[in-house]
Amino acid sequence: MCFVVLKHQLNQGNNAMKWITAIIKPFTLDDVREALGEAGINGMTVTEVKGFGRQHGHTELYRGAEYVVDFLPKLKIEIAATDEQAERAIEAISTAARTGKVGDGKIFVIDLEQAIRIRTQEIDADAL
């Protein structure tokens, strides 16, 4: 069995990056994607998720029986961005996903220490 060990120097803050996670309503995805493209964001990961916050689900009627839907369908968007791109990305998401109604979603931003493109071994901002 052969293992390849790659060593990369940890980011020392010179190529600051952010990991942006946004939870949005599914029907806003096309608008968000378009807005991110216009903001210069080239890639994202989208995952179908379910959850609830202040919305607390809703009641539906099925074959005459009423039942509570606790977890609502949402989309989770994940983006790695440089600090310069992060503000534009956050603005693009919040503008495009906003309907003004409960359940529009949330955006979470955390520092990203390091990014590595597997194919070329580029690191940090070059890997994005």
C-alpha positions as CSV (number, residue, x, y, z in Angstrom):
1,M,0.0,0.0,0.0
2,C,1.4,3.4,-1.0
3,F,0.5,6.7,0.6
4,V,1.4,10.1,-0.8
5,V,1.9,12.8,1.8
6,L,1.7,16.4,0.6
7,K,3.0,19.2,2.8
8,H,1.6,22.7,2.5
9,Q,2.5,25.6,4.6
10,L,-0.5,26.8,6.5
11,N,-1.8,30.2,5.5
12,Q,-0.3,32.9,7.6
13,G,-3.0,35.5,6.8
14,N,-1.3,36.9,3.6
15,N,-4.0,35.3,1.4
16,A,-7.0,35.8,3.5
17,M,-10.1,33.8,2.4
18,K,-13.6,33.3,3.6
19,W,-15.9,30.3,3.6
20,I,-19.5,31.5,2.9
21,T,-22.5,29.3,3.6
22,A,-25.9,30.5,2.7
23,I,-29.2,28.8,3.4
24,I,-31.9,30.0,0.9
25,K,-35.3,29.2,-0.5
26,P,-35.1,26.8,-3.5
27,F,-36.9,29.1,-5.9
28,T,-34.3,31.9,-5.5
29,L,-31.3,29.7,-6.7
30,D,-31.3,31.0,-10.3
31,D,-31.3,34.6,-9.2
32,V,-28.6,34.0,-6.6
33,R,-26.5,32.1,-9.2
34,E,-26.8,34.9,-11.7
35,A,-26.0,37.6,-9.1
36,L,-22.9,35.6,-8.0
37,G,-21.7,35.3,-11.6
38,E,-22.1,39.1,-12.0
39,A,-20.1,39.6,-8.8
40,G,-17.2,37.5,-10.2
41,I,-17.7,34.3,-8.2
42,N,-16.8,31.4,-10.5
43,G,-17.9,28.4,-8.5
44,M,-20.2,27.2,-5.7
45,T,-21.5,24.0,-4.2
46,V,-25.3,23.6,-3.8
47,T,-26.9,21.0,-1.6
48,E,-30.6,20.3,-1.0
49,V,-31.3,20.4,2.8
50,K,-34.2,20.6,5.1
51,G,-34.6,22.7,8.2
52,F,-36.5,25.3,10.1
53,G,-35.8,28.5,12.1
54,R,-38.4,31.0,13.2
55,Q,-40.6,29.7,10.4
56,H,-41.4,26.5,12.5
57,G,-42.8,24.7,9.5
58,H,-46.4,24.7,8.4
59,T,-49.5,22.5,8.4
60,E,-50.7,20.6,5.3
61,L,-53.7,18.6,4.4
62,Y,-53.2,15.1,2.9
63,R,-56.1,12.7,2.1
64,G,-58.2,14.5,4.6
65,A,-55.7,14.4,7.4
66,E,-53.9,17.4,8.7
67,Y,-50.2,17.1,9.5
68,V,-47.3,19.4,10.4
69,V,-44.3,19.7,8.2
70,D,-41.5,20.6,10.6
71,F,-38.6,20.7,8.2
72,L,-38.9,22.9,5.1
73,P,-36.9,22.4,1.9
74,K,-34.0,24.7,1.6
75,L,-30.8,25.0,-0.4
76,K,-27.3,25.3,1.1
77,I,-24.8,27.2,-1.0
78,E,-21.1,27.0,-0.1
79,I,-18.5,29.3,-1.6
80,A,-14.8,29.8,-1.0
81,A,-13.8,33.4,-1.7
82,T,-11.0,35.8,-1.2
83,D,-11.6,38.6,1.2
84,E,-12.1,41.0,-1.8
85,Q,-14.7,38.7,-3.3
86,A,-16.5,37.9,0.0
87,E,-18.3,41.3,0.4
88,R,-19.5,41.2,-3.2
89,A,-20.7,37.6,-2.7
90,I,-22.5,38.4,0.5
91,E,-24.2,41.4,-1.1
92,A,-25.2,39.4,-4.2
93,I,-26.7,36.5,-2.2
94,S,-28.6,38.7,0.3
95,T,-30.0,40.9,-2.5
96,A,-31.0,38.0,-4.9
97,A,-32.4,35.7,-2.2
98,R,-34.5,38.4,-0.3
99,T,-38.2,38.1,-0.7
100,G,-39.0,40.1,2.4
101,K,-40.9,37.1,4.0
102,V,-40.0,34.9,6.9
103,G,-37.7,32.1,5.8
104,D,-35.6,34.0,3.3
105,G,-32.5,32.3,4.9
106,K,-29.2,33.1,6.5
107,I,-25.6,33.7,5.5
108,F,-22.7,32.5,7.6
109,V,-19.1,33.6,7.0
110,I,-16.0,32.0,8.6
111,D,-12.3,32.4,8.0
112,L,-10.8,29.8,5.6
113,E,-7.3,28.9,6.5
114,Q,-6.2,27.1,3.4
115,A,-7.4,25.9,0.0
116,I,-5.7,23.4,-2.3
117,R,-6.6,22.6,-5.9
118,I,-5.9,18.8,-6.1
119,R,-5.1,18.7,-9.8
120,T,-2.4,21.4,-9.9
121,Q,-1.5,21.7,-6.2
122,E,-2.1,25.4,-6.3
123,I,-2.8,26.8,-2.9
124,D,-5.0,29.5,-1.3
125,A,-6.4,32.3,-3.6
126,D,-4.7,30.6,-6.7
127,A,-6.7,27.4,-5.9
128,L,-10.0,29.2,-5.9
